[in-house]
Amino acid sequence: MRRVYFDNNASSPVLPPIFEAMRPWLSEERFGNPSSIHHSGQEARSAVERSRESVAKLLGCRAAEVVFTSGGTEGDNLALFGMLAAGDHLICSTIEHDAILNSSNRLRELGCELTRIAVDARGLLNPDDIRKALRPNTKLISIMMANNETGVLQPVEEIGTIAAEADVYFHTDAVQAAAKVSIDIEKIGCDLLSISGHKMHAPQGVGAIYVRKGTPLSAMAYGGKHERSRRAGTENVPGIVALGAAAEFALHGFQDGSIARLADLRDRLHKPF
């Protein structure tokens, strides 16, 4: 029996061209530490920075605003714990990924205030409910772009406008949206945005978070000055190279219409016979 895999929202296979891009960095061909000043290290640094440019193109931001992580969960944790302290107020929805729900529970235990906004029968959040939930001490709004169970796209651009008007920081978990729908950071108006490689045909264990210039994000791990002191630790060069290749692959898919054709096939599958 031939098996057909339909669970790309859980994890997607590493596609051949993406694997080939990362393969040299998994062998003795290329193995340098990007922080080293010798040739092998600078070769690795160049590969990391090329991938950063590719991810920035996918998100519509500057390369300097891209911080590489281990995936969506780390990005979400960094966005929340890096922005909030006791006494701050967080707004999120009731349908967030556990990375947000459980992080917000912990922040509440640490003295943060928390408001969770419910969605309607369609799984959609009403932006006015966020506006009504704002308080003088609201520091951060965190609303996912696409739900991991239903695929419903939330009105993040409207939420971004509300956040900007209230002078509140806005984070969106775009793990299930990246490489499936076009992302434009400026249109969304977010300050922080998380993505994960294994949802877009890169391997598990790599991701990125967009951090708008000037956003006062505190680091969660301390050590070297990696990722502009946002995330200490030697970079995962093979994973980062794969994430950059996946970003380029997605950009090409948007341009040549293949992602739109894939969406049409999905919609046909959903229709009853």
Disulfide bonds with the S-S distance in Angstrom:
none
